[in-house]
Amino acid sequence: MERFRDVLLDVWREVCRHIEIHESAGTLAAMLAHHLPLAQLLVRRLDGQHQTLETVAVGQPVAGPLDVAVRTPLTAAKQRRLAVWAASGEVLHGQRTKRSGDLAVLVPPELEGEVLAGPLVGPEGPSGALVLVAEHLKSFQPAHVQMAAALLEPFSAALENDRRLHELAALREAAEADRRSLLSRLGRREMGETIVGAESGLRHVMERVSLVAQSDVPVLILGETGTGKEVVSRAIHTRSARAAAPFIRVNCGAIPPELVDSQLFGHERGSFTGAADMRKGWFERADGGTLFLDEIGELPLAAQVRLLRVLQDGFMERVGGEQPLRVDVRIVAATHRDLAAMVKSGNFREDLWYRINVFPILLPRLAERIEDIPALARHFAQRAANRFGLAPVEPSAADLAVLRSYAWPGNIRELGAVIDRAAILGNGERLEVAKALGIANHRTSPPSPASIAPTLYEVVPEDPSFDPRPTLATLDAAMKEHIERALNATNGRIEGRGGTADLLRINPYTLRARMRKLKIDWARFRA
């Protein structure tokens, strides 16, 4: 019994140390493996709105790949059975044989071995389940079942904290949109983005912006990631008759498919479990102004149908609502994907494509506007000095030579991050551009593309039969390396002033989603 108390105290300490439960799952699994024959630990959340059981945290005593189903669909009957089971508080013990009943729902079929499953309960009722999987050919004893029952309370608290954190993040984004809307309606403006290169590398782009700004036709901005699509969309808005109305940006790729309707169109109170209040969607918040749909190619097909209706007749309905609402919104969409190819493959609706592609604007890559690099570098250096409280320092001629020689796979966003990193490394005395790019002694020897970023290139051996030109790595590989450099510079800190998200000028939740997609383990960068 004394041992149980010590284990329980350690578990409580760990779950209180992290707000997001997935951050502590691995540590908890390693901790419990000293007292249980544990192979895997899963925390699964019950989502009544979408009738699913979702895996939100996976931990293993020994790091390694674990491919389990993220979501398990639930029928109404299964939800009722799980609610009855949760009320009983019983820990289910399943053998290695084929599982049935509640265990067949709670445990993903990919997991093999004996299992223990206990209900997690929140303030509003059943919230999920804790699943413990035994090591191969090992079994759970009655004492282990008692220990699993004792673990349900701290894991329930951890799951509830995780839910509230994500709920607060969504509310914060809504509050930020309301704040911007209020500032616009009061006639106050925040400092906008400076369009560097408007008279040189972006001259043709700005000419098209001037042509289309005063009309209300939809605009589609095409270009690689980091080329400044949001800056151009804001320029369209500020030059239009809607400049005094709200400008709202929505990252379509960061919204889970099951939440698209609620985020875009809002919901009525009681329309689904957890909808305690009426919520306005982004279309209503942008009424009279401009809605910037970034990465529109990531929208699921079902959401594309509803978006098409709003574009066609200007009417929408909230989730759970019966009254059509009229909205007056100018749409500016952007994507780095080939929408024409997606239309041919059936991944993007052809009628929506024609509706948003009324006036396309193609943004050039930074490598195609080298003449703008000096002005951009000076602009980002001044911005870095203001943000980090450093003395303003301009890039030297040698710094500019290095910057011009680099390939910039991440475009302007990468340049901004590199200058931020160079300003921090230089501590207000100079810009350490070479260190920021991972090269050495650029002041004593002329740079070459291959020497500037050797990890982004595969250089062909010196042989007359080979093409001496470097072969570029994929964009995902370049993006992964760039994020890892930023994580290294911030010792793995994601949020806050000077954190990785701040350094890369990206929303922390968007950054985490991108890191998961690129399989970047941020924890190994911690000091």
VOTIGU-322127 format. One record per residue (C-alpha): x, y, z. Coordinates in Angstrom, 1 decimal. Layout:
east=X | north=Y | up=Z
...
//
This chain:
east=0.0 | north=0.0 | up=0.0
east=2.9 | north=2.3 | up=0.8
east=4.3 | north=1.6 | up=-2.7
east=0.9 | north=2.5 | up=-4.3
east=1.0 | north=5.9 | up=-2.5
east=4.5 | north=6.7 | up=-3.7
east=3.6 | north=5.8 | up=-7.3
east=0.4 | north=7.8 | up=-7.2
east=2.2 | north=10.8 | up=-5.8
east=4.8 | north=10.7 | up=-8.6
east=2.0 | north=10.4 | up=-11.2
east=0.2 | north=13.4 | up=-9.8
east=3.5 | north=15.4 | up=-9.9
east=4.1 | north=14.5 | up=-13.5
east=0.6 | north=15.3 | up=-14.8
east=0.6 | north=18.6 | up=-12.9
east=4.0 | north=19.5 | up=-14.5
east=2.5 | north=19.5 | up=-18.1
east=-0.8 | north=21.0 | up=-19.3
east=-0.9 | north=19.0 | up=-22.5
east=-1.2 | north=15.3 | up=-21.7
east=0.8 | north=14.0 | up=-24.7
east=3.9 | north=15.8 | up=-23.3
east=3.9 | north=13.6 | up=-20.2
east=2.7 | north=10.3 | up=-21.6
east=6.1 | north=8.9 | up=-22.3
east=7.5 | north=9.9 | up=-18.9
east=4.4 | north=8.3 | up=-17.2
east=4.8 | north=5.1 | up=-19.1
east=8.5 | north=4.8 | up=-18.1
east=7.6 | north=5.5 | up=-14.5
east=4.8 | north=2.9 | up=-14.3
east=6.9 | north=0.3 | up=-16.1
east=8.8 | north=-0.1 | up=-12.8
east=5.6 | north=-1.4 | up=-11.1
east=3.6 | north=-2.9 | up=-14.0
east=4.6 | north=-5.2 | up=-17.0
east=3.7 | north=-2.2 | up=-19.2
east=4.3 | north=-2.1 | up=-23.0
east=2.1 | north=0.8 | up=-24.0
east=-0.1 | north=3.4 | up=-22.3
east=-3.0 | north=5.1 | up=-24.2
east=-5.2 | north=8.0 | up=-23.2
east=-8.4 | north=8.2 | up=-25.3
east=-10.9 | north=11.1 | up=-25.3
east=-14.6 | north=10.6 | up=-25.7
east=-15.9 | north=13.1 | up=-28.3
east=-19.7 | north=13.1 | up=-28.0
east=-20.1 | north=15.8 | up=-30.7
east=-18.5 | north=13.6 | up=-33.4
east=-19.3 | north=10.2 | up=-31.8
east=-15.7 | north=9.1 | up=-31.7
east=-13.2 | north=7.8 | up=-29.2
east=-9.9 | north=9.7 | up=-30.0
east=-6.4 | north=8.7 | up=-28.9
east=-4.8 | north=11.9 | up=-27.6
east=-1.7 | north=10.5 | up=-25.9
east=0.5 | north=7.5 | up=-26.4
east=3.4 | north=6.5 | up=-24.1
east=5.9 | north=3.7 | up=-24.1
east=8.6 | north=2.9 | up=-21.6
east=11.1 | north=2.4 | up=-24.5
east=10.9 | north=4.9 | up=-27.4
east=9.8 | north=3.4 | up=-30.6
east=7.2 | north=3.5 | up=-33.4
east=3.6 | north=2.7 | up=-32.4
east=0.9 | north=2.8 | up=-35.2
east=-2.5 | north=2.8 | up=-33.6
east=-5.9 | north=4.1 | up=-34.8
east=-6.4 | north=7.7 | up=-33.9
east=-10.2 | north=7.6 | up=-33.9
east=-12.7 | north=4.8 | up=-33.2
east=-16.3 | north=5.6 | up=-34.4
east=-19.1 | north=5.1 | up=-31.9
east=-22.7 | north=4.4 | up=-32.4
east=-25.3 | north=5.8 | up=-30.1
east=-25.7 | north=2.4 | up=-28.4
east=-22.0 | north=2.1 | up=-27.8
east=-21.9 | north=5.6 | up=-26.3
east=-24.7 | north=4.6 | up=-23.9
east=-22.8 | north=1.4 | up=-22.9
east=-19.6 | north=3.3 | up=-22.3
east=-21.5 | north=5.9 | up=-20.1
east=-22.9 | north=3.0 | up=-18.0
east=-19.4 | north=1.5 | up=-17.7
east=-17.9 | north=4.8 | up=-16.8
east=-20.4 | north=5.3 | up=-14.0
east=-19.5 | north=2.0 | up=-12.5
east=-15.8 | north=2.9 | up=-12.4
east=-14.8 | north=-0.7 | up=-13.2
east=-11.4 | north=-1.5 | up=-14.5
east=-11.8 | north=-4.1 | up=-17.4
east=-9.2 | north=-6.8 | up=-17.7
east=-8.8 | north=-8.4 | up=-21.1
east=-6.8 | north=-11.5 | up=-22.0
east=-4.8 | north=-12.1 | up=-25.2
east=-7.7 | north=-13.8 | up=-26.9
east=-10.0 | north=-11.9 | up=-29.2
east=-11.6 | north=-9.0 | up=-27.4
east=-15.4 | north=-8.4 | up=-27.2
east=-17.9 | north=-6.1 | up=-25.6
east=-16.6 | north=-2.7 | up=-24.3
east=-12.9 | north=-3.8 | up=-24.6
east=-13.4 | north=-4.2 | up=-28.4
east=-14.4 | north=-0.5 | up=-28.5
east=-11.9 | north=0.9 | up=-26.0
east=-8.7 | north=-0.9 | up=-27.3
east=-7.5 | north=-0.3 | up=-30.9
east=-7.2 | north=-3.7 | up=-32.7
east=-3.6 | north=-3.1 | up=-33.5
east=-2.6 | north=-3.6 | up=-29.9
east=-1.7 | north=-7.1 | up=-28.8
east=-1.4 | north=-8.6 | up=-25.4
east=-3.3 | north=-8.3 | up=-22.1
east=-5.0 | north=-5.0 | up=-21.4
east=-6.4 | north=-3.0 | up=-18.6
east=-9.0 | north=-0.3 | up=-19.4
east=-10.4 | north=2.2 | up=-16.9
east=-12.9 | north=5.0 | up=-17.3
east=-11.8 | north=8.7 | up=-17.1
east=-14.5 | north=11.0 | up=-15.8
east=-14.6 | north=14.8 | up=-15.9
east=-16.9 | north=17.4 | up=-14.3
east=-19.6 | north=16.9 | up=-17.0
east=-19.5 | north=13.1 | up=-17.0
east=-17.4 | north=10.4 | up=-18.9
east=-14.5 | north=12.0 | up=-20.7
east=-12.4 | north=9.0 | up=-22.0
east=-10.5 | north=5.9 | up=-21.1
east=-7.0 | north=4.9 | up=-19.8
east=-5.7 | north=1.8 | up=-21.6
east=-2.7 | north=-0.2 | up=-20.3
east=-1.2 | north=-2.9 | up=-22.6
east=1.0 | north=-5.6 | up=-21.1
east=4.4 | north=-6.7 | up=-22.4
east=4.5 | north=-9.7 | up=-24.7
east=3.7 | north=-13.0 | up=-22.9
east=3.3 | north=-11.2 | up=-19.6
east=0.1 | north=-10.8 | up=-17.5
east=-1.5 | north=-8.3 | up=-15.2
east=-2.0 | north=-9.5 | up=-11.6
east=-4.8 | north=-8.4 | up=-9.2
east=-2.5 | north=-5.9 | up=-7.6
east=-1.9 | north=-4.3 | up=-11.0
east=-5.7 | north=-3.9 | up=-11.5
east=-5.8 | north=-2.1 | up=-8.1
east=-3.0 | north=0.2 | up=-9.2
east=-4.8 | north=0.9 | up=-12.5
east=-7.9 | north=1.9 | up=-10.6
east=-5.8 | north=4.3 | up=-8.4
east=-4.4 | north=5.9 | up=-11.6
east=-7.8 | north=6.9 | up=-13.0
east=-8.2 | north=10.1 | up=-10.9
east=-4.8 | north=11.7 | up=-11.9
east=-5.3 | north=10.7 | up=-15.5
east=-8.9 | north=12.1 | up=-15.5
east=-7.5 | north=15.4 | up=-14.2
east=-4.8 | north=15.5 | up=-16.9
east=-7.3 | north=14.8 | up=-19.6
east=-9.6 | north=17.6 | up=-18.3
east=-6.7 | north=20.0 | up=-18.2
east=-5.8 | north=19.1 | up=-21.8
east=-9.4 | north=19.7 | up=-22.9
east=-9.6 | north=23.1 | up=-21.3
east=-6.3 | north=24.1 | up=-22.8
east=-7.5 | north=23.5 | up=-26.3
east=-10.8 | north=25.1 | up=-25.5
east=-9.0 | north=28.2 | up=-24.3
east=-6.9 | north=28.3 | up=-27.4
east=-10.0 | north=28.3 | up=-29.6
east=-11.5 | north=31.1 | up=-27.4
east=-8.3 | north=33.1 | up=-27.6
east=-8.4 | north=33.0 | up=-31.4
east=-12.0 | north=34.1 | up=-31.4
east=-11.2 | north=36.9 | up=-29.0
east=-8.3 | north=38.0 | up=-31.2
east=-10.6 | north=38.2 | up=-34.2
east=-13.1 | north=40.2 | up=-32.2
east=-10.4 | north=42.6 | up=-31.1
east=-9.2 | north=43.2 | up=-34.6
east=-12.8 | north=43.7 | up=-35.7
east=-13.4 | north=46.3 | up=-33.0
east=-10.2 | north=48.1 | up=-33.8
east=-11.2 | north=48.4 | up=-37.4
east=-14.7 | north=49.6 | up=-36.5
east=-13.3 | north=52.3 | up=-34.2
east=-11.0 | north=53.5 | up=-37.0
east=-7.8 | north=52.4 | up=-35.3
east=-5.2 | north=50.3 | up=-37.0
east=-2.2 | north=48.4 | up=-35.9
east=1.1 | north=48.7 | up=-37.7
east=0.7 | north=46.7 | up=-40.9
east=3.3 | north=44.7 | up=-42.8
east=5.6 | north=46.7 | up=-45.0
east=5.7 | north=45.4 | up=-48.6
east=9.4 | north=45.4 | up=-49.3
east=10.1 | north=45.2 | up=-53.0
east=6.8 | north=46.7 | up=-54.2
east=8.8 | north=48.8 | up=-56.7
east=11.2 | north=46.1 | up=-57.8
east=10.7 | north=42.3 | up=-57.4
east=7.0 | north=42.6 | up=-56.6
east=6.2 | north=45.4 | up=-59.0
east=4.0 | north=43.2 | up=-61.3
east=2.3 | north=41.7 | up=-58.3
east=1.4 | north=45.2 | up=-56.9
east=0.1 | north=46.3 | up=-60.3
east=-2.4 | north=43.4 | up=-60.2
east=-3.2 | north=44.2 | up=-56.6
east=-4.1 | north=47.8 | up=-57.6
east=-6.2 | north=46.6 | up=-60.4
east=-8.4 | north=44.2 | up=-58.3
east=-8.5 | north=45.9 | up=-54.9
east=-11.4 | north=48.2 | up=-55.6
east=-13.6 | north=45.4 | up=-56.9
east=-15.3 | north=42.7 | up=-54.8
east=-14.3 | north=39.7 | up=-57.0
east=-12.7 | north=36.8 | up=-55.3
east=-8.9 | north=36.7 | up=-55.5
east=-6.7 | north=33.6 | up=-55.5
east=-3.1 | north=34.1 | up=-54.4
east=-0.7 | north=31.3 | up=-55.6
east=2.8 | north=30.8 | up=-54.4
east=5.2 | north=28.7 | up=-52.4
east=5.1 | north=28.6 | up=-48.6
east=6.7 | north=31.8 | up=-47.2
east=6.4 | north=34.0 | up=-50.3
east=4.2 | north=36.6 | up=-48.5
east=0.6 | north=35.6 | up=-49.4
east=-0.9 | north=37.0 | up=-46.3
east=1.0 | north=40.3 | up=-46.8
east=-0.4 | north=40.6 | up=-50.3
east=-3.9 | north=39.7 | up=-49.1
east=-3.8 | north=42.5 | up=-46.5
east=-2.6 | north=44.9 | up=-49.2
east=-5.7 | north=44.0 | up=-51.2
east=-7.9 | north=44.7 | up=-48.2
east=-6.3 | north=48.0 | up=-47.2
east=-6.6 | north=49.3 | up=-50.8
east=-10.3 | north=48.3 | up=-51.0
east=-13.5 | north=50.1 | up=-50.0
east=-13.6 | north=47.5 | up=-47.1
east=-10.4 | north=48.8 | up=-45.5
east=-12.3 | north=50.1 | up=-42.4
east=-14.0 | north=46.7 | up=-41.9
east=-12.5 | north=43.6 | up=-40.4
east=-9.8 | north=41.5 | up=-42.1
east=-9.7 | north=38.0 | up=-40.7
east=-7.3 | north=35.3 | up=-41.6
east=-8.3 | north=31.6 | up=-41.3
east=-5.7 | north=28.8 | up=-41.8
east=-7.8 | north=26.1 | up=-43.4
east=-5.0 | north=23.6 | up=-42.9
east=-5.0 | north=24.0 | up=-39.1
east=-8.7 | north=23.3 | up=-38.6
east=-9.6 | north=19.6 | up=-37.8
east=-12.0 | north=18.4 | up=-40.5
east=-14.7 | north=17.7 | up=-37.9
east=-14.6 | north=21.4 | up=-36.7
east=-14.6 | north=23.1 | up=-40.1
east=-18.3 | north=23.9 | up=-40.0
east=-18.3 | north=25.3 | up=-36.5
east=-15.2 | north=27.4 | up=-37.1
east=-16.3 | north=28.8 | up=-40.5
east=-20.1 | north=29.2 | up=-39.9
east=-20.5 | north=29.1 | up=-36.1
east=-22.9 | north=27.0 | up=-34.1
east=-26.1 | north=27.4 | up=-32.0
east=-26.3 | north=26.7 | up=-28.3
east=-26.9 | north=23.0 | up=-27.7
east=-26.3 | north=22.0 | up=-31.3
east=-23.9 | north=19.4 | up=-30.1
east=-22.3 | north=18.1 | up=-26.9
east=-20.1 | north=20.9 | up=-25.5
east=-21.9 | north=23.7 | up=-27.3
east=-22.8 | north=25.6 | up=-24.2
east=-23.2 | north=29.0 | up=-26.0
east=-23.9 | north=30.4 | up=-29.4
east=-20.7 | north=31.0 | up=-31.3
east=-20.2 | north=33.2 | up=-34.4
east=-18.1 | north=31.7 | up=-37.2
east=-15.4 | north=33.4 | up=-39.1
east=-17.8 | north=34.5 | up=-41.9
east=-20.0 | north=36.4 | up=-39.4
east=-17.0 | north=38.0 | up=-37.8
east=-15.7 | north=39.2 | up=-41.2
east=-19.1 | north=40.6 | up=-42.2
east=-18.5 | north=43.7 | up=-44.3
east=-14.8 | north=43.0 | up=-44.6
east=-12.4 | north=40.5 | up=-46.0
east=-12.0 | north=36.8 | up=-45.1
east=-8.5 | north=35.5 | up=-46.0
east=-8.8 | north=31.7 | up=-46.5
east=-5.1 | north=30.6 | up=-46.3
east=-4.3 | north=27.1 | up=-47.6
east=-7.7 | north=26.6 | up=-49.1
east=-6.5 | north=23.5 | up=-50.8
east=-6.6 | north=21.8 | up=-47.4
east=-10.4 | north=22.1 | up=-47.0
east=-12.2 | north=18.8 | up=-47.0
east=-14.7 | north=18.2 | up=-49.9
east=-17.7 | north=18.5 | up=-47.6
east=-16.7 | north=21.9 | up=-46.4
east=-16.0 | north=23.0 | up=-50.0
east=-19.7 | north=22.4 | up=-50.8
east=-20.9 | north=24.7 | up=-48.1
east=-18.3 | north=27.3 | up=-48.9
east=-19.5 | north=27.3 | up=-52.5
east=-23.0 | north=28.1 | up=-51.4
east=-21.9 | north=31.1 | up=-49.4
east=-19.9 | north=32.4 | up=-52.4
east=-22.8 | north=31.9 | up=-54.7
east=-25.7 | north=33.5 | up=-52.8
east=-24.1 | north=35.1 | up=-49.7
east=-26.2 | north=33.0 | up=-47.3
east=-25.1 | north=30.6 | up=-44.6
east=-26.4 | north=28.7 | up=-41.6
east=-24.8 | north=28.1 | up=-38.2
east=-24.4 | north=24.5 | up=-37.1
east=-27.8 | north=23.5 | up=-35.5
east=-29.4 | north=26.7 | up=-36.9
east=-32.5 | north=26.9 | up=-39.0
east=-32.4 | north=30.6 | up=-40.0
east=-30.3 | north=31.5 | up=-43.1
east=-27.9 | north=34.4 | up=-42.3
east=-26.9 | north=37.0 | up=-44.9
east=-23.1 | north=37.8 | up=-44.9
east=-21.3 | north=40.4 | up=-47.0
east=-17.7 | north=39.1 | up=-47.2
east=-15.0 | north=39.5 | up=-49.8
east=-13.0 | north=36.3 | up=-50.2
east=-9.3 | north=36.2 | up=-50.8
east=-7.9 | north=32.7 | up=-50.9
east=-4.3 | north=31.4 | up=-51.0
east=-2.6 | north=28.1 | up=-51.5
east=0.8 | north=26.6 | up=-52.3
east=-0.8 | north=23.6 | up=-53.9
east=-1.6 | north=22.9 | up=-57.5
east=-5.4 | north=23.3 | up=-57.4
east=-5.8 | north=22.5 | up=-61.1
east=-4.2 | north=19.1 | up=-60.6
east=-6.3 | north=18.6 | up=-57.5
east=-9.4 | north=19.3 | up=-59.6
east=-8.4 | north=16.6 | up=-62.1
east=-7.7 | north=14.1 | up=-59.3
east=-11.1 | north=14.8 | up=-57.6
east=-9.6 | north=16.3 | up=-54.4
east=-10.9 | north=19.8 | up=-55.1
east=-14.3 | north=20.8 | up=-56.5
east=-14.2 | north=22.1 | up=-60.0
east=-17.1 | north=24.6 | up=-59.4
east=-15.4 | north=26.0 | up=-56.4
east=-12.2 | north=26.3 | up=-58.4
east=-13.9 | north=28.4 | up=-61.0
east=-15.6 | north=30.5 | up=-58.3
east=-12.4 | north=31.5 | up=-56.4
east=-10.1 | north=31.7 | up=-59.5
east=-11.6 | north=34.8 | up=-60.9
east=-8.5 | north=36.9 | up=-60.5
east=-5.3 | north=34.9 | up=-59.8
east=-2.1 | north=36.5 | up=-58.5
east=1.1 | north=34.5 | up=-58.7
east=3.9 | north=35.4 | up=-56.2
east=7.5 | north=34.8 | up=-57.2
east=9.9 | north=32.8 | up=-55.1
east=12.6 | north=34.8 | up=-53.2
east=15.2 | north=33.2 | up=-55.5
east=13.5 | north=34.9 | up=-58.4
east=13.7 | north=38.4 | up=-56.7
east=17.4 | north=38.5 | up=-55.5
east=17.4 | north=42.3 | up=-56.0
east=15.0 | north=42.6 | up=-53.0
east=17.2 | north=40.7 | up=-50.5
east=19.2 | north=43.7 | up=-49.3
east=16.1 | north=45.7 | up=-48.5
east=14.4 | north=42.7 | up=-47.0
east=17.4 | north=41.9 | up=-44.8
east=17.5 | north=45.5 | up=-43.5
east=13.8 | north=45.4 | up=-42.8
east=14.0 | north=42.2 | up=-40.9
east=17.1 | north=43.4 | up=-39.0
east=15.2 | north=46.5 | up=-37.8
east=12.3 | north=44.3 | up=-36.9
east=14.5 | north=42.0 | up=-34.9
east=16.1 | north=44.9 | up=-33.0
east=12.6 | north=46.1 | up=-32.0
east=11.3 | north=42.7 | up=-31.0
east=14.3 | north=41.6 | up=-29.0
east=15.3 | north=44.9 | up=-27.5
east=18.7 | north=45.0 | up=-29.3
east=20.6 | north=47.8 | up=-30.9
east=19.7 | north=48.2 | up=-34.6
east=22.4 | north=46.7 | up=-36.8
east=22.4 | north=46.6 | up=-40.6
east=23.8 | north=43.7 | up=-42.6
east=27.3 | north=44.2 | up=-44.0
east=28.3 | north=43.7 | up=-47.6
east=29.7 | north=40.3 | up=-46.7
east=26.4 | north=39.3 | up=-45.0
east=24.5 | north=40.4 | up=-48.1
east=26.8 | north=38.3 | up=-50.3
east=26.0 | north=35.2 | up=-48.2
east=22.3 | north=35.9 | up=-48.3
east=22.3 | north=36.4 | up=-52.1
east=24.1 | north=33.1 | up=-52.6
east=21.6 | north=31.0 | up=-50.5
east=18.8 | north=29.1 | up=-52.3
east=16.0 | north=30.1 | up=-49.8
east=13.7 | north=27.1 | up=-50.1
east=11.6 | north=28.7 | up=-47.3
east=11.4 | north=32.0 | up=-49.1
east=10.8 | north=35.3 | up=-47.2
east=9.6 | north=33.5 | up=-44.1
east=13.0 | north=31.7 | up=-43.9
east=14.9 | north=34.9 | up=-44.5
east=13.1 | north=36.6 | up=-41.6
east=13.8 | north=33.7 | up=-39.3
east=17.5 | north=33.6 | up=-40.3
east=17.9 | north=37.4 | up=-39.7
east=16.1 | north=37.0 | up=-36.3
east=18.5 | north=34.2 | up=-35.4
east=21.5 | north=36.3 | up=-36.7
east=20.5 | north=39.2 | up=-34.5
east=20.2 | north=37.1 | up=-31.4
east=23.6 | north=35.4 | up=-32.0
east=25.1 | north=38.8 | up=-32.6
east=23.6 | north=40.3 | up=-29.4
east=23.1 | north=43.7 | up=-30.9
east=26.7 | north=44.2 | up=-32.0
east=26.5 | north=42.6 | up=-35.4
east=24.4 | north=40.1 | up=-37.5
east=25.9 | north=36.6 | up=-37.3
east=24.5 | north=35.6 | up=-40.7
east=27.0 | north=32.8 | up=-41.2
east=26.3 | north=31.2 | up=-37.9
east=22.6 | north=31.6 | up=-38.5
east=22.9 | north=29.7 | up=-41.8
east=25.2 | north=27.1 | up=-40.3
east=28.4 | north=28.1 | up=-42.2
east=31.7 | north=29.4 | up=-41.0
east=34.1 | north=32.3 | up=-41.9
east=32.1 | north=33.8 | up=-44.7
east=34.2 | north=37.0 | up=-44.3
east=37.4 | north=35.4 | up=-45.2
east=36.3 | north=33.2 | up=-48.1
east=33.6 | north=33.7 | up=-50.8
east=30.5 | north=31.6 | up=-50.2
east=29.1 | north=29.1 | up=-52.6
east=25.5 | north=27.6 | up=-52.6
east=26.9 | north=24.2 | up=-51.6
east=29.0 | north=25.6 | up=-48.7
east=26.2 | north=27.7 | up=-47.3
east=23.7 | north=25.0 | up=-46.6
east=25.4 | north=21.6 | up=-47.2
east=22.5 | north=19.8 | up=-45.5
east=20.0 | north=21.1 | up=-48.0
east=22.0 | north=19.9 | up=-51.0
east=23.3 | north=16.7 | up=-52.3
east=26.5 | north=17.6 | up=-54.2
east=27.5 | north=15.4 | up=-57.1
east=31.1 | north=14.0 | up=-56.9
east=33.7 | north=15.6 | up=-59.2
east=33.6 | north=13.5 | up=-62.3
east=33.2 | north=14.6 | up=-65.9
east=30.3 | north=12.2 | up=-66.3
east=28.2 | north=13.9 | up=-63.6
east=26.2 | north=17.1 | up=-63.7
east=28.1 | north=19.5 | up=-61.3
east=24.9 | north=21.4 | up=-60.3
east=23.5 | north=20.6 | up=-56.8
east=20.3 | north=18.7 | up=-56.5
east=17.8 | north=20.5 | up=-54.2
east=16.2 | north=18.6 | up=-51.3
east=12.5 | north=18.4 | up=-51.0
east=10.6 | north=21.3 | up=-49.5
east=9.5 | north=19.1 | up=-46.5
east=13.2 | north=18.2 | up=-45.9
east=14.2 | north=21.9 | up=-46.0
east=11.3 | north=22.9 | up=-43.8
east=12.1 | north=20.2 | up=-41.3
east=15.7 | north=21.3 | up=-41.1
east=14.8 | north=24.9 | up=-40.7
east=12.4 | north=24.2 | up=-37.8
east=15.0 | north=22.0 | up=-36.1
east=17.5 | north=24.9 | up=-36.4
east=15.0 | north=27.2 | up=-34.7
east=14.3 | north=24.6 | up=-32.0
east=18.0 | north=24.3 | up=-31.4
east=18.4 | north=28.0 | up=-31.1
east=15.5 | north=28.2 | up=-28.5
east=16.5 | north=25.1 | up=-26.6
east=13.2 | north=23.4 | up=-27.6
east=10.9 | north=26.1 | up=-26.2
east=7.8 | north=26.4 | up=-28.4
east=5.7 | north=29.3 | up=-27.0
east=6.4 | north=32.7 | up=-25.5
east=8.7 | north=35.6 | up=-26.4
east=11.8 | north=34.3 | up=-28.0
east=10.3 | north=30.8 | up=-28.4
east=10.4 | north=28.8 | up=-31.7
east=7.0 | north=29.9 | up=-32.8
east=7.8 | north=33.6 | up=-32.1
east=11.1 | north=33.2 | up=-33.9
east=9.4 | north=31.7 | up=-37.0
east=6.4 | north=34.0 | up=-36.8
east=3.9 | north=31.2 | up=-36.8
east=1.1 | north=30.2 | up=-34.5
east=2.3 | north=27.7 | up=-31.9
east=-0.5 | north=25.3 | up=-32.6
east=0.2 | north=25.5 | up=-36.3
east=3.9 | north=24.9 | up=-35.6
east=3.1 | north=21.8 | up=-33.5
east=0.9 | north=20.4 | up=-36.2
east=3.6 | north=20.9 | up=-38.8
east=6.2 | north=19.3 | up=-36.5
east=3.9 | north=16.3 | up=-36.1
east=3.5 | north=16.0 | up=-39.8
east=7.3 | north=16.2 | up=-40.3
east=7.9 | north=13.8 | up=-37.4
east=10.1 | north=16.3 | up=-35.4
east=10.6 | north=15.3 | up=-31.8
east=10.9 | north=18.8 | up=-30.1
east=11.7 | north=17.3 | up=-26.7
east=15.3 | north=16.3 | up=-27.8
east=16.2 | north=20.0 | up=-28.3
east=15.5 | north=20.9 | up=-24.7
east=18.5 | north=22.2 | up=-22.7
//
